[in-house]
Amino acid sequence: MKRLLIVSPHFPPVNAPDMHRVRMSLPFFEQFGWKAGVLAVDPEFDEGVHEAALVDSLPPGLSVTRVRALPLGLTRRVGVGNLALRALPYLHAAGARILASEPHDLVYFSTTMFPAMALGRGWRRKFGVPYVVDMQDPWYSTYYDEHPGAPRPPKYWAAHRLDSVLEPWTMRRVGGIVSVSGAYVETLRARYPWIDPACCVTLPFGASERDFEMLDRLNVENRVFEPRDGFVHGVCAGRVNQAMTMPVRVVLGALEDGSRRLPDLYGRVRLHFVGTDYATGDRARKTVEPIATELGVGAQVTEQTSRVGYFEALRLIRDADFLLVLGSDDPQYTASKVFPYVLARKPILAVLHEQSGAAPLLRALRPGPVVTYGGGDGVDAARATLQPECDRLMQRLATPPPSEPDTDWTQFAPFHAREITRRQCELFDKVTSRGTLRH
């Protein structure tokens, strides 16, 4: 059996979006010939949401090596909060010890803590072990160059300069790429033409039925709304940033229009946006409620910036009457929540960029209407398309008992966690079979 070292700085009990691909794949790696161990940061040094139940979802006997990181209280004085930067020397030392003590066939970086990926090149040089990176977001992004009016995040300039150095350094010797978006691969291959397209695979985050089975056994409380209280609850769980302003306006505009035309039907609708900002405490900013207030539907919309636990988020989408999937003005953006939403077996309203890879997927799966924007179409055009779909959905939800969406489960089969893991391992086999890369 081949040996795989997975580098995932965030790891259970920490609930961070970028570790869920690994977490859902771990039960299946051995079925496809790979024995996996994980290198992660000790949760003591990670300020993310901690959720003990996530540990129970890991396979028994899993080898997890935890390292320390520089404390946030110290590094924030010099403007550094990134977990990978704070833990980089400890990850480097621990990874080197692991690779020196036992031969490994591959290192797999699955994280959005991108500076950690740069370790792969040094380990490859010293130990001859190829590495694969999982691009869940763009690393060196030109988004703000292409959208000069968009508000830039704090410390953008410094992070952008660091990314401009570390990404080409890492990609010079990368063995393979897993990506949630084909557009990310195209961008990387345009920058680094030596990357072999045969060693790149586009894989969305899969869906884990095991997680919903665990949810049924856990006593997880819904702290956002009371199910079956006479209202129709729509849920959007996850980050909503400034780049998603347009789909937010489309959805809230449809709510405003519907409430004015059909008050008896839309008056019971309540929309809940949960976990909308990765920042915590005073640094968090609401992006949805100000628009709802502007449009006159503030009483029907709640926004909670703070993240909730993973299983609490599953409870919210399981308790909801319908779900919202929102896109971005970045065509490359692909919402990772799509497949858990589908597994929740609730109607989905999706408002996505016309170039989003999630749009054709959802249309094929048929969990609900998909409205796209872009190519000159503005808020009014998208809202006009969405409005009759909303009317039909509200009429359907007003007639109990609610029925499940007409999802095509045959089309859904490739997106189960086991199948996503098989395709990862297929790429791993291809990369390791090529031996030393000469580029």
Buried (B, 14 or more C-beta within 10 A) or exposed (E): EBBBBBBBBBBBBBBBBBBBBBBBBBBBBEEBEBEBBBBBBBBEBBEBBBBEBBBBBBEEEEEBBBBBBBEBEEBEEEEBBBBBBBBBEBBBEBBBEBBEEEEBBBBBBBBBBBBBBBBBBBBBEEBEBBBBBBBBBBBBBEBBEEBEEBEBEEEEEEBBEBBEEBBEEBBEBBBBBBBBBBBBBBBBBEEBEEBBEEBBBBBBBBBBEEBBEBBEEEEBEBEBBEEEEEBBBBBBBBBBBBBBBBBBBBBBBBBBBBBEEBEEBBEBBBBBBBBBBBBEEEEBEBBBBEBBEEBEBBEBBBBBBBBBBBBBBBBBBBBBBBBBBBBBBBBBBBBBBBBBBBBBBBBBBBBBBBBBBBBEBBBEBBBBBBBBBBEEBEBEBBBBBBBEBBBEBBEBBEEEEBEEBEBEEEBBEBBBBBBBBBBBBEBBBBBBEBEEBEE
